[in-house]
Amino acid sequence: MSVSPAVSTVSSAGSAVSVGSAASGPTQADLLDFVRRTAGDTALIDSLPLDPEGRTWVRLEGPGGSEAWLIGWPPGSGTGWHDHAESVGAFVTAAGELKENSLAARLPTDGWKTLELTEGVDRERRLTTGQGRAFGRHHVHEVLNESSDQHAISVHAYYPPLPQIRRYSRSGPILRLEQVERPEDWQ
């Protein structure tokens, strides 16, 4: 699949939010409020160019120095298993439906390449238009558009701006660290 990177920064309508102190930055709740309001901006959502072959994205101005993205998901696309390192985040489905598979377990942050997961750590959420969630540091998940014929669009925000994304492969209970990406890899 091809991936079409952002070409510009966009300010969403009504982007002023109440954020934590300058030292702490926006909270998970602040980020969730921002992505919910932004997902309701139909002109912005409708402006995202959609590619039938790969995900598309546009960088947005997030609250309080956060990193935010508007992402288009063609049918059958997904992220693969990953985390956002030290960043907290939130996302909302603005159009269509997304599925999030996640792990309800705190993983060690460094010093490992392969882990065996115990039973009962898998979680699944279906997020239709207007639904979303916030998450904490080191949240391991994958996001999928399982539709065979409909694009989905979502809004995401992270604070602090993503220092890295760790990508994993998964085979049954075995989770394996495959790659560490830095901002220059996706911006």
C-alpha contacts under 8 A as a table, 3 or more apart, distances in Angstrom:
res1	aa1	res2	aa2	distance
1	M	53	E	5.61
1	M	54	G	5.10
2	S	53	E	6.05
2	S	54	G	4.80
2	S	55	R	7.42
3	V	53	E	7.91
3	V	54	G	4.97
3	V	55	R	5.38
3	V	56	T	6.14
4	S	51	D	7.86
4	S	54	G	7.06
4	S	55	R	6.58
4	S	56	T	4.92
4	S	57	W	6.89
5	P	56	T	6.23
5	P	57	W	5.88
5	P	58	V	7.16
5	P	186	W	7.47
5	P	187	Q	7.21
6	A	9	T	7.78
6	A	56	T	7.29
6	A	57	W	5.23
6	A	58	V	4.31
6	A	59	R	6.11
6	A	187	Q	7.47
7	V	58	V	6.72
8	S	58	V	6.51
8	S	59	R	6.63
9	T	58	V	6.68
9	T	59	R	5.02
9	T	60	L	5.31
9	T	61	E	6.87
10	V	58	V	7.34
10	V	59	R	6.42
10	V	60	L	4.71
10	V	61	E	6.28
11	S	15	S	7.29
11	S	60	L	5.68
11	S	61	E	5.17
12	S	15	S	5.70
12	S	38	T	6.12
12	S	41	D	7.43
12	S	44	L	6.97
12	S	60	L	6.88
12	S	61	E	7.04
13	A	38	T	6.99
13	A	41	D	6.73
14	G	37	R	7.50
14	G	38	T	7.73
15	S	34	F	6.78
15	S	37	R	7.87
15	S	38	T	7.43
15	S	61	E	7.88
15	S	62	G	7.39
15	S	63	P	6.87
16	A	63	P	6.85
17	V	30	D	6.88
17	V	33	D	7.78
17	V	34	F	6.84
17	V	63	P	6.44
18	S	26	P	7.95
18	S	30	D	6.70
19	V	25	G	6.42
19	V	26	P	4.62
19	V	27	T	6.79
19	V	30	D	6.02
19	V	63	P	7.26
19	V	64	G	6.40
20	G	23	A	7.89
20	G	24	S	5.86
20	G	25	G	5.09
20	G	26	P	4.99
20	G	27	T	6.33
21	S	24	S	5.28
21	S	25	G	5.79
21	S	26	P	7.73
22	A	25	G	5.35
22	A	64	G	7.69
24	S	27	T	7.88
25	G	64	G	5.90
25	G	65	G	7.33
25	G	66	S	7.90
25	G	159	Y	7.19
25	G	160	P	7.56
26	P	29	A	7.89
26	P	30	D	5.55
26	P	31	L	6.52
26	P	63	P	6.89
26	P	64	G	5.87
26	P	66	S	7.35
26	P	159	Y	6.80
27	T	30	D	5.01
27	T	31	L	6.28
27	T	88	V	7.77
27	T	159	Y	7.93
28	Q	31	L	5.12
28	Q	32	L	6.12
28	Q	88	V	6.27
28	Q	89	G	6.03
28	Q	90	A	6.60
28	Q	134	A	5.69
28	Q	135	F	6.76
28	Q	136	G	7.34
29	A	32	L	5.04
29	A	33	D	6.11
29	A	134	A	7.05
30	D	33	D	5.13
30	D	34	F	6.21
30	D	63	P	7.94
31	L	34	F	5.03
31	L	35	V	6.21
31	L	63	P	7.38
31	L	89	G	6.53
31	L	90	A	5.73
31	L	134	A	7.47
31	L	157	A	5.96
31	L	158	Y	7.24
32	L	35	V	5.24
32	L	36	R	6.07
32	L	89	G	7.72
32	L	90	A	5.11
32	L	91	F	6.66
32	L	92	V	7.70
32	L	132	G	7.69
32	L	133	R	6.69
32	L	134	A	5.84
32	L	157	A	7.86
33	D	36	R	5.21
33	D	37	R	6.22
34	F	37	R	5.29
34	F	38	T	6.03
34	F	62	G	7.55
34	F	63	P	7.23
34	F	157	A	7.91
35	V	38	T	5.00
35	V	39	A	5.89
35	V	90	A	6.99
35	V	91	F	6.03
35	V	92	V	5.98
35	V	155	V	5.52
35	V	156	H	6.19
35	V	157	A	6.73
36	R	39	A	5.16
36	R	40	G	6.48
36	R	91	F	7.88
36	R	92	V	6.05
36	R	130	G	7.03
36	R	132	G	7.65
36	R	155	V	7.89
37	R	40	G	5.18
37	R	41	D	6.88
38	T	41	D	5.28
38	T	44	L	7.94
38	T	155	V	7.07
39	A	42	T	7.26
39	A	45	I	6.86
39	A	92	V	6.77
39	A	93	T	7.14
39	A	94	A	4.71
39	A	130	G	7.17
39	A	154	S	7.07
39	A	155	V	6.12
40	G	45	I	8.00
40	G	94	A	6.98
40	G	130	G	7.78
41	D	44	L	5.46
41	D	45	I	6.30
42	T	45	I	4.97
42	T	46	D	5.87
43	A	46	D	5.18
43	A	47	S	6.16
44	L	47	S	5.11
44	L	48	L	6.96
45	I	48	L	5.82
45	I	70	L	7.75
45	I	94	A	7.15
45	I	153	I	7.39
48	L	56	T	7.87
48	L	57	W	7.50
48	L	58	V	7.43
48	L	70	L	7.60
48	L	71	I	7.92
48	L	72	G	7.16
49	P	56	T	7.06
49	P	72	G	7.75
50	L	55	R	7.60
50	L	56	T	6.30
50	L	72	G	6.01
50	L	73	W	7.77
50	L	74	P	7.42
50	L	151	H	7.81
51	D	54	G	5.71
51	D	55	R	6.67
51	D	56	T	6.57
51	D	72	G	7.86
51	D	74	P	6.76
52	P	74	P	5.55
52	P	75	P	7.67
53	E	74	P	6.69
54	G	73	W	7.12
54	G	74	P	6.18
54	G	77	S	7.18
55	R	71	I	6.87
55	R	72	G	5.36
55	R	73	W	4.95
55	R	74	P	6.22
55	R	77	S	7.27
56	T	71	I	5.69
56	T	72	G	4.99
56	T	73	W	7.02
57	W	69	W	6.51
57	W	70	L	5.43
57	W	71	I	4.35
57	W	72	G	6.14
58	V	69	W	5.72
58	V	70	L	5.27
58	V	71	I	6.72
59	R	67	E	7.76
59	R	68	A	5.95
59	R	69	W	4.57
59	R	70	L	6.43
60	L	67	E	7.30
60	L	68	A	5.02
60	L	69	W	5.33
60	L	70	L	6.89
61	E	66	S	7.58
61	E	67	E	6.92
61	E	68	A	6.14
62	G	65	G	6.31
62	G	66	S	4.85
62	G	67	E	5.43
62	G	68	A	5.03
62	G	157	A	6.56
63	P	66	S	5.53
65	G	159	Y	7.44
65	G	160	P	7.41
65	G	161	P	7.46
66	S	157	A	6.51
66	S	158	Y	5.55
66	S	159	Y	4.74
66	S	160	P	5.80
66	S	161	P	5.44
67	E	157	A	5.47
67	E	158	Y	5.17
67	E	159	Y	6.44
67	E	160	P	7.28
67	E	161	P	4.84
67	E	162	L	7.17
68	A	155	V	7.30
68	A	156	H	5.40
68	A	157	A	4.07
68	A	158	Y	6.35
69	W	155	V	5.73
69	W	156	H	5.15
69	W	157	A	6.42
70	L	153	I	7.23
70	L	154	S	5.88
70	L	155	V	4.62
70	L	156	H	6.54
71	I	153	I	5.59
71	I	154	S	5.31
71	I	155	V	6.30
71	I	156	H	7.82
72	G	151	H	6.94
72	G	152	A	5.96
72	G	153	I	4.52
72	G	154	S	6.67
73	W	77	S	6.05
73	W	78	G	7.49
73	W	145	N	6.37
73	W	151	H	5.46
73	W	152	A	4.99
73	W	153	I	5.96
74	P	77	S	5.73
74	P	145	N	7.10
74	P	150	Q	6.91
74	P	151	H	4.55
74	P	152	A	6.60
75	P	145	N	5.82
75	P	146	E	6.39
75	P	147	S	5.12
75	P	148	S	5.14
75	P	149	D	5.52
75	P	150	Q	5.52
75	P	151	H	5.44
75	P	152	A	7.64
76	G	144	L	7.21
76	G	145	N	5.42
76	G	146	E	5.06
76	G	147	S	6.03
76	G	148	S	6.09
77	S	144	L	5.92
77	S	145	N	5.45
77	S	146	E	7.18
78	G	142	E	7.10
78	G	143	V	5.48
78	G	144	L	4.12
78	G	145	N	6.12
79	T	82	H	7.58
79	T	142	E	5.61
79	T	143	V	5.54
79	T	144	L	6.63
80	G	141	H	7.85
80	G	142	E	5.08
80	G	143	V	7.06
80	G	167	R	7.34
80	G	168	Y	7.32
80	G	169	S	7.51
81	W	140	V	6.69
81	W	141	H	5.29
81	W	142	E	4.51
81	W	167	R	5.93
81	W	168	Y	5.14
81	W	169	S	6.40
81	W	170	R	7.48
82	H	140	V	5.47
82	H	141	H	5.67
82	H	142	E	6.34
82	H	165	I	6.57
82	H	166	R	5.37
82	H	167	R	4.36
82	H	168	Y	5.66
83	D	138	H	5.62
83	D	139	H	5.43
83	D	140	V	4.55
83	D	141	H	6.43
83	D	165	I	5.70
83	D	166	R	5.49
83	D	167	R	6.92
84	H	87	S	5.67
84	H	88	V	7.54
84	H	137	R	6.95
84	H	138	H	5.97
84	H	139	H	6.82
84	H	140	V	7.78
84	H	162	L	6.45
84	H	163	P	7.83
84	H	164	Q	6.38
84	H	165	I	4.92
84	H	166	R	6.84
85	A	109	T	7.83
85	A	137	R	6.12
85	A	138	H	4.91
85	A	139	H	7.76
85	A	162	L	7.49
85	A	163	P	7.11
85	A	164	Q	6.15
85	A	165	I	6.20
85	A	166	R	7.07
86	E	137	R	4.99
86	E	138	H	6.19
86	E	160	P	7.55
86	E	162	L	7.76
86	E	163	P	7.46
87	S	136	G	7.19
87	S	137	R	5.25
87	S	138	H	7.43
87	S	158	Y	5.90
87	S	159	Y	5.08
87	S	160	P	5.26
87	S	161	P	6.88
87	S	162	L	6.12
87	S	163	P	7.71
88	V	134	A	7.72
88	V	135	F	5.88
88	V	136	G	4.55
88	V	137	R	4.95
88	V	158	Y	5.60
88	V	159	Y	5.47
88	V	160	P	7.22
89	G	134	A	5.63
89	G	135	F	5.38
89	G	136	G	6.53
89	G	137	R	7.94
89	G	156	H	7.24
89	G	157	A	5.48
89	G	158	Y	4.26
89	G	159	Y	6.39
90	A	132	G	7.28
90	A	133	R	5.52
90	A	134	A	3.93
90	A	135	F	6.04
90	A	156	H	5.73
90	A	157	A	5.54
90	A	158	Y	6.77
91	F	132	G	5.40
91	F	133	R	5.75
91	F	134	A	6.56
91	F	154	S	6.76
91	F	155	V	5.43
91	F	156	H	4.25
91	F	157	A	6.51
92	V	127	L	7.65
92	V	129	T	7.72
92	V	130	G	6.26
92	V	131	Q	5.50
92	V	132	G	3.85
92	V	133	R	6.54
92	V	154	S	5.53
92	V	155	V	5.47
92	V	156	H	6.79
93	T	96	G	6.93
93	T	97	E	6.60
93	T	98	L	6.76
93	T	127	L	6.31
93	T	128	T	6.09
93	T	129	T	5.01
93	T	130	G	5.61
93	T	131	Q	5.77
93	T	132	G	6.09
93	T	152	A	7.32
93	T	153	I	6.01
93	T	154	S	4.29
93	T	155	V	6.61
94	A	129	T	5.13
94	A	130	G	5.72
94	A	131	Q	7.96
94	A	152	A	7.47
94	A	153	I	5.30
94	A	154	S	4.91
94	A	155	V	6.75
95	A	128	T	7.36
95	A	129	T	4.88
95	A	130	G	7.60
95	A	151	H	7.81
95	A	152	A	5.19
95	A	153	I	4.97
95	A	154	S	6.86
96	G	128	T	6.01
96	G	129	T	5.59
96	G	150	Q	6.94
96	G	151	H	6.46
96	G	152	A	4.36
96	G	153	I	6.64
97	E	126	R	6.98
97	E	127	L	5.59
97	E	128	T	4.26
97	E	129	T	6.20
97	E	145	N	6.61
97	E	147	S	7.76
97	E	152	A	5.94
98	L	126	R	5.94
98	L	127	L	5.22
98	L	128	T	6.46
98	L	143	V	6.65
98	L	144	L	5.56
98	L	145	N	4.92
98	L	146	E	7.11
98	L	152	A	6.91
99	K	124	E	7.12
99	K	125	R	5.69
99	K	126	R	4.51
99	K	127	L	6.05
99	K	143	V	5.69
99	K	144	L	5.12
99	K	145	N	6.40
99	K	146	E	7.23
100	E	124	E	5.71
100	E	125	R	5.15
100	E	126	R	6.42
100	E	127	L	7.62
100	E	141	H	6.71
100	E	142	E	5.72
100	E	143	V	4.57
100	E	144	L	6.42
101	N	122	D	7.07
101	N	123	R	5.68
101	N	124	E	4.59
101	N	125	R	6.58
101	N	141	H	5.49
101	N	142	E	5.36
101	N	143	V	6.58
102	S	122	D	5.94
102	S	123	R	5.11
102	S	124	E	6.39
102	S	139	H	7.61
102	S	140	V	5.80
102	S	141	H	4.07
102	S	142	E	6.48
103	L	121	V	5.26
103	L	122	D	4.90
103	L	123	R	5.95
103	L	139	H	7.47
103	L	140	V	5.86
103	L	141	H	6.45
104	A	121	V	4.81
104	A	122	D	6.25
104	A	123	R	6.64
105	A	121	V	6.07
106	R	138	H	7.35
106	R	139	H	7.75
107	L	138	H	7.41
108	P	111	G	7.62
108	P	112	W	7.57
109	T	138	H	7.38
112	W	115	L	7.42
112	W	177	L	7.74
113	K	176	R	5.62
113	K	177	L	5.02
113	K	178	E	7.78
114	T	174	I	6.87
114	T	175	L	5.73
114	T	176	R	4.38
114	T	177	L	6.36
115	L	174	I	5.77
115	L	175	L	5.26
115	L	176	R	6.46
116	E	173	P	5.43
116	E	174	I	4.66
116	E	175	L	6.35
117	L	121	V	7.33
117	L	173	P	4.90
117	L	174	I	6.23
117	L	175	L	7.13
118	T	121	V	6.52
118	T	173	P	6.94
119	E	122	D	7.68
119	E	173	P	7.87
127	L	130	G	7.75
127	L	131	Q	5.12
127	L	132	G	6.09
128	T	131	Q	5.50
135	F	139	H	6.45
136	G	139	H	5.91
145	N	151	H	7.58
145	N	152	A	6.62
147	S	150	Q	5.65
147	S	151	H	7.56
158	Y	161	P	5.71
158	Y	162	L	6.61
159	Y	162	L	7.05
160	P	163	P	7.72
162	L	165	I	7.19
162	L	183	P	6.89
163	P	182	R	6.32
163	P	183	P	6.53
164	Q	180	V	6.67
164	Q	181	E	5.44
164	Q	182	R	4.56
164	Q	183	P	6.39
165	I	180	V	5.81
165	I	181	E	5.14
165	I	182	R	6.60
166	R	177	L	7.12
166	R	178	E	7.68
166	R	179	Q	5.91
166	R	180	V	4.51
166	R	181	E	6.30
167	R	177	L	6.17
167	R	178	E	5.70
167	R	179	Q	5.15
167	R	180	V	6.19
167	R	181	E	7.71
168	Y	175	L	6.46
168	Y	176	R	5.33
168	Y	177	L	4.53
168	Y	178	E	5.15
168	Y	179	Q	7.02
169	S	175	L	5.88
169	S	176	R	5.24
169	S	177	L	6.63
169	S	178	E	6.48
170	R	173	P	7.17
170	R	174	I	5.64
170	R	175	L	4.63
170	R	176	R	6.31
171	S	174	I	5.25
171	S	175	L	6.73
181	E	185	D	6.06
182	R	185	D	5.53
182	R	186	W	7.52
183	P	186	W	5.65
183	P	187	Q	5.93
184	E	187	Q	5.44
